[in-house]
Amino acid sequence: MGEAERQAAWHQFVQHLPVAAALLDQGLRYVTVSPRWCQDFGLDAVQVAGKPYTVLFDDTEGYWQQAFQRVLQHRTTEGADEAVLRRQDGRTFWVRWCAQPCPLSHEAASGLILVLEDQTEAHQARKALASSQHLLSSLLSGLLEGVMALQPIYNLEGEVVDFVWLLANPRAHLLLGQTETLVGQRLRKVLPGHQTLGLFAAYAQVVRTGIPFQTTLYYDQDGIRAWFHLTATPLEDGVAVIFRDVTEALQAEQALRERERLFRLLAENMTDLVGLHDAEGRFVYVSPSAERITGYPPEAFIGQHLEAFWHPEDQTRWGTLLQQVPSGEQPVALLHRFRHQKGHYIWLETHLKAIRDEKGRIVQLQTSSRDVTDRVQAEQELAQRNRELQEFAYVASHDLQEPLRKVRAFAELLKEEYTPLLNEEGRYYLERMHDAATRMSRLIEDLLTLSRVTTQGRPFERVDLKAVLDQVLVDLEVSIAETGARVHCEGHWPVIEADPTQMRQLLQNLIGNALKFRHADRRPEIWLRARIEAAASGGSLCYLEVQDNGIGFDEKYLDRIFSPFQRLHSRDRYAGTGMGLAICRRIVERHHGQLTARSRPGEGATFLVILPLHQPPMASSRNLPE
């Protein structure tokens, strides 16, 4: 057979092959291709004939050339189950291939025949499956739940006698305390506790009926001590088990239920009216004590705003109270009138606290209200009596001034008109009378000042203590200059709720005392200090100190120096009536503060004033309505 006839025969053979086949000559040029080849790879047989295989397919890495050369040189068959075939236009195919020598001429290996099977769809399916398996594995590895797939093992009677693990994610190994892989192991051997706790029977029931099973149980077998929430669902031939450790959640839930039980127990037995409100102030819970205090049953409050039951004059104060809540976690308090179910008003002292979320937003309000009607009435009666006594003292003191003025006037006339007519003894008596009248007038003035602390005090307002201090130092600058005193101001002097006039009088008296009781052997020095500290009961306190290097005093006389008309020194050495510190104490007490002192004889003294930054609700209470 000639070469032409031989190639024609091979051409005819390839054309009738039902697979994708190509005939290549010794130069690796296409001689012919089968119709299936053109169909699978989108080529035209006429365009292919006579062209090198690299014109149509990319072989940058030389994979195909090396394989074809081995076939031609060694006269062997080459092939692979999967290889990449890329067209020059970028289209890629995955193929199974086989190449073997083909005698196109008298030479034994003058060509080769290449058979390809398109595996692109199968490759993509395998790739998608591998991707899905990887994704599933990643998901299972990241789950907080344990996931297991169990395949049943049957006996000859068709009963489930055991399960074998087909799958178990890392969380399942961790929750079950298993360090070795569970896949391929028997359930009853690894976890015999499943039989004891009835889980094995439950899995078998799922396999038989196809009905899912769910439970929460305490697993105290196989070295495990935990609460699990478990769900078992049927698979095509087995059961899928998903479970999670709920020990902490159940313990927290139990602790919450216990706290709620204790809270309700306390609330139901408290004498105060305890309420929970939403963020807008509507009641969502009211303690049973509400009916005893207000006459309304607890259910009458639910959904109502707290201030709806308040006296109309006090309702506007609810907004002020709410504005104070964000400033701190300590409860804020308000004294107000509450409409009783019988129609009259009672006094309640309500403490309000905010409950916040993790972002600091108010989600609930908590109130505790106490009936203080008796206390308010008693305090108002006492205040009324004190006012009457103070008014009496004021009137009495004021009325005493008139005869004293006459005594002093006649004493002055005697000194001016009749001094030459009096002997030495008479002039002495006249001088004593004049001094006594003057001293008595000063005492009366100081007594009036003491009574005015409460009877004529101004309402509390925001007072800048630094500004008040500066004014006092200006008022005392002559005394400071005359004594040569050095004054040191230290610390932060805050703004507080107070009577500005009385704050000025307080500081002027204390600094004036420091100047008055100076030591004769050293230059006077005065230290004025201020600071703010948190109070143990909540809120903040202002601490003021007036320290000097004067004569000091023995602390056994501490109570005495704050009493009216009390003196530690004679009038000959230090002028005054002994009322200055008594007035200071009265001012501090009116501001719900404290006044004390530390001292040693000859070593100076330190007077300490403690005042609240904000006055308590009672400081601005109103009278009970008729």
C-alpha positions as CSV (number, residue, x, y, z in Angstrom):
1,M,0.0,0.0,0.0
2,G,1.4,3.4,-1.0
3,E,1.8,6.3,1.4
4,A,-1.2,8.1,-0.1
5,E,-3.4,5.1,0.2
6,R,-2.2,4.5,3.8
7,Q,-3.1,8.1,4.8
8,A,-6.5,7.9,3.1
9,A,-7.2,4.7,5.0
10,W,-6.3,6.3,8.3
11,H,-8.3,9.4,7.3
12,Q,-11.3,7.2,6.6
13,F,-10.8,5.4,10.0
14,V,-10.7,8.6,12.0
15,Q,-13.7,10.1,10.3
16,H,-15.8,7.1,11.4
17,L,-14.7,7.1,15.0
18,P,-17.5,8.0,17.5
19,V,-15.1,9.8,19.8
20,A,-13.0,13.0,19.5
21,A,-9.9,11.8,17.7
22,A,-7.2,13.5,15.7
23,L,-4.5,12.2,13.4
24,L,-1.1,14.0,13.6
25,D,1.9,13.5,11.4
26,Q,5.5,13.2,12.5
27,G,5.8,17.0,12.6
28,L,2.8,17.2,14.9
29,R,0.6,18.7,12.3
30,Y,-3.1,17.8,12.0
31,V,-3.8,15.3,9.2
32,T,-7.5,15.0,10.0
33,V,-9.9,15.1,12.9
34,S,-13.1,13.3,13.6
35,P,-16.5,15.0,13.5
36,R,-16.8,14.6,17.3
37,W,-13.5,16.5,17.7
38,C,-14.9,19.4,15.8
39,Q,-18.2,19.3,17.8
40,D,-16.5,19.1,21.2
41,F,-13.9,21.8,20.7
42,G,-15.8,24.1,18.3
43,L,-13.4,23.7,15.3
44,D,-13.7,23.3,11.5
45,A,-12.0,20.2,10.1
46,V,-10.9,22.1,6.9
47,Q,-9.3,24.9,9.0
48,V,-7.5,22.3,11.2
49,A,-5.9,20.1,8.4
50,G,-2.2,20.7,7.9
51,K,-1.7,23.1,10.8
52,P,0.5,22.4,13.8
53,Y,-1.4,21.5,17.0
54,T,0.1,24.6,18.7
55,V,-1.7,26.9,16.3
56,L,-5.0,25.8,17.8
57,F,-4.1,24.8,21.4
58,D,-1.8,26.5,23.9
59,D,1.2,24.4,25.1
60,T,3.3,27.0,26.8
61,E,4.5,24.5,29.4
62,G,5.3,21.9,26.7
63,Y,3.1,19.2,28.3
64,W,1.6,17.9,25.0
65,Q,4.8,18.2,23.0
66,Q,6.8,16.1,25.4
67,A,4.0,13.5,25.6
68,F,3.7,13.3,21.8
69,Q,7.5,13.0,21.3
70,R,7.6,10.1,23.7
71,V,4.9,8.4,21.7
72,L,6.8,8.9,18.4
73,Q,10.3,8.2,19.7
74,H,9.5,5.2,22.0
75,R,6.6,3.9,20.1
76,T,4.6,3.7,23.3
77,T,1.1,4.7,24.3
78,E,0.7,7.7,26.5
79,G,-2.4,9.0,28.3
80,A,-3.9,10.6,31.4
81,D,-7.3,10.6,33.2
82,E,-7.4,14.4,33.4
83,A,-5.4,17.1,31.6
84,V,-5.9,20.7,30.7
85,L,-6.5,21.6,27.0
86,R,-6.6,25.3,26.3
87,R,-7.5,26.8,23.0
88,Q,-5.6,29.9,21.8
89,D,-8.8,32.0,22.2
90,G,-8.8,31.2,26.0
91,R,-11.4,28.4,26.1
92,T,-10.3,25.7,28.5
93,F,-11.3,22.0,28.5
94,W,-10.5,19.2,30.9
95,V,-10.0,15.9,29.0
96,R,-9.1,12.3,29.4
97,W,-6.7,11.4,26.6
98,C,-4.8,8.6,25.0
99,A,-2.1,8.8,22.2
100,Q,-0.5,5.9,20.4
101,P,1.8,5.6,17.4
102,C,0.3,5.4,13.9
103,P,2.2,4.4,10.7
104,L,1.2,7.0,8.2
105,S,4.1,5.9,5.9
106,H,6.5,3.0,5.6
107,E,8.1,4.3,8.9
108,A,6.7,2.6,12.0
109,A,6.1,5.8,13.9
110,S,5.5,8.4,11.3
111,G,2.4,9.8,13.1
112,L,0.1,9.3,16.0
113,I,-3.5,9.1,16.7
114,L,-4.9,11.2,19.7
115,V,-8.2,10.3,21.3
116,L,-9.8,12.9,23.7
117,E,-12.8,12.6,26.0
118,D,-14.2,15.9,27.3
119,Q,-14.3,15.8,31.1
120,T,-15.0,19.5,31.6
121,E,-18.5,19.1,33.1
122,A,-17.3,16.2,35.3
123,H,-14.3,18.2,36.4
124,Q,-16.5,21.2,37.2
125,A,-18.8,19.0,39.1
126,R,-16.0,17.4,41.1
127,K,-14.6,20.9,41.8
128,A,-18.0,22.2,42.9
129,L,-18.3,19.1,45.1
130,A,-14.9,19.6,46.6
131,S,-15.7,23.3,47.2
132,S,-19.0,22.4,48.8
133,Q,-17.2,19.8,51.0
134,H,-14.6,22.4,52.0
135,L,-17.3,25.0,52.8
136,L,-19.3,22.4,54.8
137,S,-16.1,21.5,56.6
138,S,-15.4,25.1,57.4
139,L,-18.9,25.7,58.6
140,L,-18.9,22.7,60.8
141,S,-15.5,23.6,62.2
142,G,-16.8,27.1,63.1
143,L,-20.1,26.1,64.6
144,L,-20.6,26.4,68.4
145,E,-22.9,23.4,68.2
146,G,-21.7,19.8,68.0
147,V,-22.7,18.2,64.8
148,M,-22.7,14.4,64.2
149,A,-23.9,12.1,61.4
150,L,-24.6,8.5,62.6
151,Q,-25.2,5.4,60.5
152,P,-27.3,2.6,62.0
153,I,-26.0,-0.9,62.3
154,Y,-28.7,-3.6,62.1
155,N,-28.9,-7.2,63.3
156,L,-30.4,-10.0,61.3
157,E,-33.9,-9.1,62.5
158,G,-33.5,-5.5,61.2
159,E,-33.2,-4.0,64.6
160,V,-30.8,-1.1,65.2
161,V,-28.1,-2.4,67.5
162,D,-25.5,0.3,67.2
163,F,-24.4,3.4,65.3
164,V,-21.2,4.3,63.6
165,W,-19.9,7.8,63.2
166,L,-19.9,9.1,59.6
167,L,-19.1,12.7,60.6
168,A,-18.3,14.7,63.7
169,N,-17.2,18.3,63.7
170,P,-14.4,19.7,66.1
171,R,-17.0,21.1,68.5
172,A,-18.6,17.7,68.9
173,H,-15.2,16.2,69.8
174,L,-14.7,19.1,72.3
175,L,-18.1,18.8,74.0
176,L,-17.8,15.0,74.3
177,G,-14.3,15.2,75.6
178,Q,-12.9,13.1,72.7
179,T,-9.3,13.7,71.4
180,E,-9.3,10.9,68.9
181,T,-11.4,11.1,65.7
182,L,-14.9,9.7,66.1
183,V,-15.4,8.9,62.4
184,G,-15.7,5.1,62.0
185,Q,-16.1,4.4,65.7
186,R,-19.1,2.7,67.4
187,L,-21.4,4.8,69.5
188,R,-22.1,2.3,72.3
189,K,-18.4,1.6,72.7
190,V,-17.3,5.3,72.9
191,L,-20.3,6.7,74.7
192,P,-22.1,4.0,76.7
193,G,-23.9,6.7,78.6
194,H,-26.2,7.2,75.6
195,Q,-27.7,3.9,76.4
196,T,-28.2,4.7,80.1
197,L,-29.8,8.1,79.4
198,G,-32.1,6.8,76.7
199,L,-30.5,8.7,73.8
200,F,-29.6,5.5,71.9
201,A,-33.2,4.5,71.9
202,A,-34.2,8.0,70.8
203,Y,-31.9,7.8,67.8
204,A,-33.2,4.4,66.9
205,Q,-36.7,5.7,67.1
206,V,-35.8,8.6,64.7
207,V,-34.4,6.1,62.2
208,R,-37.6,3.9,62.4
209,T,-40.2,6.7,62.3
210,G,-38.5,9.6,60.6
211,I,-39.8,11.9,63.3
212,P,-37.3,14.3,64.7
213,F,-36.4,14.2,68.5
214,Q,-35.5,17.1,70.7
215,T,-34.6,17.3,74.4
216,T,-32.7,19.2,77.1
217,L,-30.9,16.9,79.5
218,Y,-28.2,16.7,82.1
219,Y,-25.4,14.4,80.8
220,D,-23.6,12.9,83.7
221,Q,-22.0,9.9,82.0
222,D,-18.7,9.1,80.2
223,G,-16.8,11.7,82.2
224,I,-19.1,14.5,81.1
225,R,-21.0,16.8,83.4
226,A,-23.0,19.3,81.4
227,W,-26.5,20.3,80.3
228,F,-27.1,19.7,76.6
229,H,-29.9,20.9,74.3
230,L,-30.0,18.1,71.6
231,T,-31.9,17.6,68.3
232,A,-31.9,14.5,66.3
233,T,-33.3,14.5,62.7
234,P,-33.5,11.7,60.2
235,L,-31.1,11.3,57.2
236,E,-31.5,9.1,54.2
237,D,-29.8,6.2,56.1
238,G,-29.0,7.4,59.5
239,V,-29.5,10.3,61.9
240,A,-28.1,13.8,62.3
241,V,-27.5,15.0,65.8
242,I,-26.9,18.6,66.7
243,F,-26.3,19.6,70.3
244,R,-24.9,22.5,72.3
245,D,-23.8,23.1,75.9
246,V,-26.4,25.1,77.7
247,T,-25.0,24.8,81.2
248,E,-24.1,28.4,81.7
249,A,-27.3,29.6,80.1
250,L,-29.4,27.4,82.3
251,Q,-27.4,28.5,85.4
252,A,-27.9,32.1,84.5
253,E,-31.6,31.6,83.8
254,Q,-31.9,29.8,87.2
255,A,-30.0,32.7,88.9
256,L,-32.3,35.2,87.2
257,R,-35.4,33.4,88.3
258,E,-34.0,33.3,91.8
259,R,-33.3,37.0,91.7
260,E,-36.7,37.7,90.4
261,R,-38.2,35.5,93.1
262,L,-36.2,37.3,95.8
263,F,-37.1,40.7,94.2
264,R,-40.8,40.0,94.3
265,L,-40.5,38.6,97.8
266,L,-38.8,41.7,98.9
267,A,-41.1,44.0,96.9
268,E,-44.2,42.3,98.2
269,N,-43.0,42.7,101.8
270,M,-41.5,46.1,101.6
271,T,-43.2,49.0,103.4
272,D,-42.2,51.4,100.5
273,L,-44.0,51.6,97.2
274,V,-41.7,50.0,94.6
275,G,-42.3,50.5,90.9
276,L,-40.7,49.6,87.6
277,H,-41.3,51.9,84.6
278,D,-40.5,51.9,80.9
279,A,-38.1,54.6,79.6
280,E,-41.1,57.1,79.3
281,G,-42.0,56.6,83.0
282,R,-45.1,54.4,82.6
283,F,-45.6,51.8,85.3
284,V,-44.9,48.1,84.3
285,Y,-44.8,46.8,87.9
286,V,-46.0,48.0,91.2
287,S,-45.5,46.4,94.6
288,P,-48.6,45.3,96.7
289,S,-47.7,48.0,99.3
290,A,-49.1,50.6,96.8
291,E,-52.7,49.9,98.0
292,R,-51.8,50.4,101.7
293,I,-49.9,53.7,100.9
294,T,-52.1,55.2,98.2
295,G,-55.4,53.4,98.4
296,Y,-55.1,52.3,94.7
297,P,-54.6,48.6,93.9
298,P,-51.4,47.8,92.0
299,E,-53.2,47.2,88.7
300,A,-54.5,50.7,88.7
301,F,-51.0,52.0,88.1
302,I,-50.0,49.7,85.2
303,G,-49.6,51.8,82.0
304,Q,-50.0,55.1,83.9
305,H,-47.3,57.8,84.1
306,L,-46.0,58.3,87.6
307,E,-46.6,62.0,87.7
308,A,-50.3,61.5,86.7
309,F,-51.0,61.0,90.4
310,W,-49.0,64.0,91.6
311,H,-50.3,67.4,92.7
312,P,-50.6,69.7,89.7
313,E,-47.9,72.1,91.2
314,D,-45.5,69.2,91.5
315,Q,-46.0,67.5,88.1
316,T,-43.6,69.9,86.3
317,R,-40.9,68.8,88.6
318,W,-40.9,65.3,87.1
319,G,-39.1,66.6,84.0
320,T,-36.4,68.1,86.3
321,L,-36.0,64.8,88.1
322,L,-35.5,62.9,84.8
323,Q,-32.9,65.4,83.7
324,Q,-30.8,64.6,86.8
325,V,-30.9,60.9,86.2
326,P,-28.2,60.7,83.4
327,S,-25.7,62.6,85.5
328,G,-24.9,59.5,87.6
329,E,-25.9,56.1,88.7
330,Q,-26.9,57.2,92.2
331,P,-30.6,57.6,92.7
332,V,-32.1,61.1,92.7
333,A,-34.7,62.0,95.2
334,L,-37.8,64.3,95.2
335,L,-40.3,65.2,97.8
336,H,-43.8,65.7,96.3
337,R,-47.5,65.4,96.9
338,F,-49.5,62.4,95.8
339,R,-53.2,62.2,95.3
340,H,-54.7,59.5,97.6
341,Q,-57.5,57.3,96.3
342,K,-59.8,59.1,98.8
343,G,-59.1,62.4,97.2
344,H,-56.7,64.0,99.7
345,Y,-52.9,64.5,99.2
346,I,-50.1,62.7,101.0
347,W,-46.4,63.5,100.9
348,L,-44.1,61.0,99.3
349,E,-40.3,61.0,99.1
350,T,-39.5,59.2,95.7
351,H,-36.1,57.9,94.8
352,L,-35.5,57.4,91.1
353,K,-32.8,55.3,89.5
354,A,-32.2,54.6,85.8
355,I,-31.5,51.1,84.3
356,R,-29.4,51.4,81.2
357,D,-28.3,49.2,78.3
358,E,-24.7,48.6,77.2
359,K,-24.8,51.8,75.2
360,G,-25.8,53.9,78.2
361,R,-29.4,54.4,77.0
362,I,-32.2,54.4,79.6
363,V,-34.4,51.3,79.1
364,Q,-36.2,51.2,82.5
365,L,-36.7,53.4,85.5
366,Q,-37.0,52.2,89.1
367,T,-38.7,54.1,91.8
368,S,-39.0,53.7,95.5
369,S,-41.6,55.9,97.3
370,R,-42.1,56.3,101.0
371,D,-45.0,58.0,102.8
372,V,-43.4,60.8,104.8
373,T,-46.6,62.8,105.5
374,D,-46.2,62.5,109.3
375,R,-42.5,63.6,109.1
376,V,-43.2,66.6,106.8
377,Q,-46.1,67.7,109.0
378,A,-43.9,67.4,112.1
379,E,-41.1,69.3,110.5
380,Q,-43.4,72.0,109.3
381,E,-44.9,72.3,112.7
382,L,-41.4,72.5,114.2
383,A,-40.4,75.0,111.6
384,Q,-43.4,77.1,112.4
385,R,-42.6,77.1,116.1
386,N,-39.0,78.0,115.4
387,R,-40.1,80.8,113.2
388,E,-42.4,82.1,115.9
389,L,-39.6,81.8,118.5
390,Q,-37.2,83.6,116.1
391,E,-39.7,86.3,115.3
392,F,-40.2,86.7,119.1
393,A,-36.4,87.0,119.6
394,Y,-36.3,89.4,116.7
395,V,-39.1,91.6,118.0
396,A,-37.8,91.4,121.5
397,S,-34.3,92.3,120.4
398,H,-35.6,95.1,118.2
399,D,-37.7,96.5,121.0
400,L,-34.7,96.5,123.4
401,Q,-32.9,98.8,121.0
402,E,-35.1,101.7,121.8
403,P,-34.5,102.0,125.5
404,L,-30.8,101.3,124.9
405,R,-30.6,104.1,122.4
406,K,-32.0,106.4,125.1
407,V,-29.6,105.2,127.7
408,R,-26.7,105.8,125.3
409,A,-28.1,109.2,124.3
410,F,-28.4,110.4,127.9
411,A,-24.9,108.9,128.7
412,E,-23.5,111.0,125.8
413,L,-25.3,114.1,127.1
414,L,-23.9,113.6,130.6
415,K,-20.4,113.2,129.2
416,E,-20.7,116.3,127.1
417,E,-22.6,118.6,129.5
418,Y,-21.7,117.4,133.1
419,T,-18.3,115.8,133.0
420,P,-16.6,118.8,134.6
421,L,-19.1,118.7,137.4
422,L,-18.4,115.0,138.2
423,N,-15.6,113.8,140.3
424,E,-13.4,111.0,139.2
425,E,-15.6,108.2,140.6
426,G,-18.6,109.7,138.9
427,R,-16.8,109.9,135.5
428,Y,-15.8,106.2,136.0
429,Y,-19.4,105.2,136.6
430,L,-20.6,107.2,133.6
431,E,-17.9,105.6,131.3
432,R,-18.9,102.1,132.6
433,M,-22.6,102.9,131.9
434,H,-21.8,104.0,128.3
435,D,-19.6,101.0,127.6
436,A,-22.2,98.6,128.9
437,A,-24.9,100.2,126.8
438,T,-22.7,100.0,123.7
439,R,-21.9,96.4,124.4
440,M,-25.5,95.5,125.0
441,S,-26.4,97.2,121.6
442,R,-23.8,95.0,119.9
443,L,-25.1,91.9,121.6
444,I,-28.7,92.7,120.4
445,E,-27.4,93.3,116.9
446,D,-25.7,90.0,116.8
447,L,-28.8,88.3,118.3
448,L,-30.8,89.8,115.5
449,T,-28.3,88.6,113.0
450,L,-28.5,85.1,114.4
451,S,-32.3,85.1,114.2
452,R,-32.2,86.4,110.6
453,V,-30.2,83.3,109.4
454,T,-33.4,81.3,109.2
455,T,-36.1,83.9,109.3
456,Q,-34.8,86.1,106.6
457,G,-32.6,83.7,104.6
458,R,-32.8,83.9,100.8
459,P,-33.9,80.9,98.6
460,F,-31.0,78.6,97.6
461,E,-29.5,79.3,94.2
462,R,-26.3,78.5,92.3
463,V,-23.5,80.3,94.1
464,D,-19.9,80.6,92.8
465,L,-17.8,80.3,95.9
466,K,-14.7,81.7,94.2
467,A,-16.6,84.9,93.3
468,V,-17.9,85.2,96.9
469,L,-14.4,84.7,98.3
470,D,-13.0,87.4,96.1
471,Q,-15.7,89.8,97.3
472,V,-14.9,89.0,101.0
473,L,-11.2,89.5,100.5
474,V,-11.9,92.9,99.0
475,D,-14.1,93.8,102.0
476,L,-11.3,92.8,104.4
477,E,-8.4,94.3,102.4
478,V,-8.0,97.1,105.0
479,S,-7.8,94.7,107.9
480,I,-5.4,92.5,105.9
481,A,-3.2,95.4,105.1
482,E,-3.2,96.7,108.7
483,T,-2.2,93.3,110.2
484,G,0.3,92.6,107.4
485,A,-1.4,89.2,106.8
486,R,-0.5,86.9,103.9
487,V,-3.5,85.1,102.4
488,H,-3.1,81.9,100.3
489,C,-6.0,80.6,98.2
490,E,-5.8,76.9,97.1
491,G,-7.9,74.3,95.4
492,H,-11.0,74.4,93.2
493,W,-13.8,76.6,94.7
494,P,-16.9,75.2,93.1
495,V,-20.5,76.4,92.4
496,I,-23.0,75.1,95.0
497,E,-26.6,75.5,95.9
498,A,-26.7,78.1,98.7
499,D,-27.8,81.5,100.0
500,P,-25.2,83.9,98.5
501,T,-25.5,86.5,101.3
502,Q,-25.0,83.9,104.0
503,M,-22.0,82.3,102.2
504,R,-20.4,85.8,102.2
505,Q,-21.1,86.2,105.9
506,L,-19.8,82.8,106.7
507,L,-16.4,83.4,104.9
508,Q,-16.1,86.9,106.3
509,N,-16.6,85.7,109.9
510,L,-14.1,82.9,109.6
511,I,-11.4,84.9,107.8
512,G,-12.1,87.9,110.2
513,N,-11.6,85.5,113.2
514,A,-8.3,84.4,111.7
515,L,-7.2,88.1,111.5
516,K,-8.5,88.9,114.9
517,F,-6.9,86.0,116.9
518,R,-3.4,86.5,115.4
519,H,-0.3,85.7,117.3
520,A,1.7,88.7,118.6
521,D,5.1,87.2,117.7
522,R,4.6,86.2,114.1
523,R,3.2,87.6,110.9
524,P,-0.3,86.4,110.3
525,E,-0.8,83.8,107.5
526,I,-4.1,82.4,106.4
527,W,-4.7,79.5,104.1
528,L,-8.1,79.2,102.3
529,R,-8.6,75.8,100.7
530,A,-11.5,74.1,98.8
531,R,-12.1,70.6,97.4
532,I,-14.9,68.3,96.3
533,E,-15.3,64.7,97.6
534,A,-17.9,62.0,97.0
535,A,-20.3,61.4,99.9
536,A,-20.7,57.9,101.3
537,S,-24.5,58.2,100.8
538,G,-24.2,59.4,97.2
539,G,-23.8,62.9,95.7
540,S,-20.8,65.2,96.3
541,L,-19.6,67.4,99.2
542,C,-17.7,70.6,99.2
543,Y,-14.9,70.9,101.8
544,L,-13.8,74.5,102.8
545,E,-10.9,75.1,105.2
546,V,-9.8,78.3,106.8
547,Q,-6.4,77.8,108.5
548,D,-4.3,80.3,110.4
549,N,-1.1,80.5,112.4
550,G,-2.7,82.5,115.3
551,I,-3.1,81.8,119.0
552,G,-5.2,78.7,118.6
553,F,-7.3,77.1,121.4
554,D,-7.7,74.0,123.4
555,E,-10.0,71.5,121.6
556,K,-11.7,70.7,124.9
557,Y,-13.6,74.1,124.3
558,L,-14.6,73.0,120.8
559,D,-18.4,72.9,121.5
560,R,-18.2,76.1,123.6
561,I,-16.8,78.3,120.9
562,F,-19.8,77.6,118.6
563,S,-22.4,78.5,121.3
564,P,-24.0,82.0,121.4
565,F,-22.3,84.6,123.7
566,Q,-19.4,82.2,124.6
567,R,-15.9,83.6,124.7
568,L,-12.5,82.1,125.5
569,H,-10.7,85.4,126.0
570,S,-11.6,88.6,127.9
571,R,-13.0,91.6,126.1
572,D,-9.9,93.6,127.0
573,R,-7.7,91.4,124.8
574,Y,-10.1,90.7,121.9
575,A,-13.2,92.7,121.1
576,G,-16.5,91.1,120.1
577,T,-19.7,89.6,121.5
578,G,-18.9,85.8,121.1
579,M,-21.7,85.5,118.4
580,G,-19.5,85.2,115.3
581,L,-19.0,81.4,115.3
582,A,-22.5,80.7,116.5
583,I,-23.8,82.6,113.4
584,C,-21.4,80.6,111.2
585,R,-22.7,77.3,112.7
586,R,-26.4,78.4,112.2
587,I,-25.6,79.3,108.5
588,V,-23.9,75.9,107.9
589,E,-26.8,74.0,109.6
590,R,-29.3,75.8,107.4
591,H,-27.4,74.6,104.4
592,H,-27.5,71.0,105.7
593,G,-23.7,71.0,106.4
594,Q,-21.2,70.6,109.2
595,L,-18.8,73.0,110.9
596,T,-15.9,71.9,113.1
597,A,-12.4,72.9,114.0
598,R,-8.9,71.6,114.8
599,S,-6.4,73.5,117.0
600,R,-3.7,73.5,119.6
601,P,-2.9,76.5,121.9
602,G,-0.3,78.7,120.2
603,E,-0.3,76.6,117.0
604,G,-3.1,78.2,115.1
605,A,-6.5,76.8,114.1
606,T,-8.2,75.2,111.2
607,F,-12.0,75.6,110.7
608,L,-13.6,73.0,108.4
609,V,-16.9,73.6,106.6
610,I,-18.6,70.7,104.8
611,L,-21.5,71.6,102.5
612,P,-23.5,69.6,99.9
613,L,-23.1,70.7,96.3
614,H,-26.9,70.2,95.9
615,Q,-29.5,70.8,98.6
616,P,-31.8,67.8,99.5
617,P,-35.5,67.8,98.4
618,M,-36.7,68.9,101.8
619,A,-34.7,72.2,101.4
620,S,-37.4,73.4,99.0
621,S,-40.5,71.6,100.3
622,R,-43.9,73.3,100.2
623,N,-46.6,73.4,102.8
624,L,-49.3,70.7,102.7
625,P,-52.4,71.8,100.8
626,E,-55.5,72.4,102.8
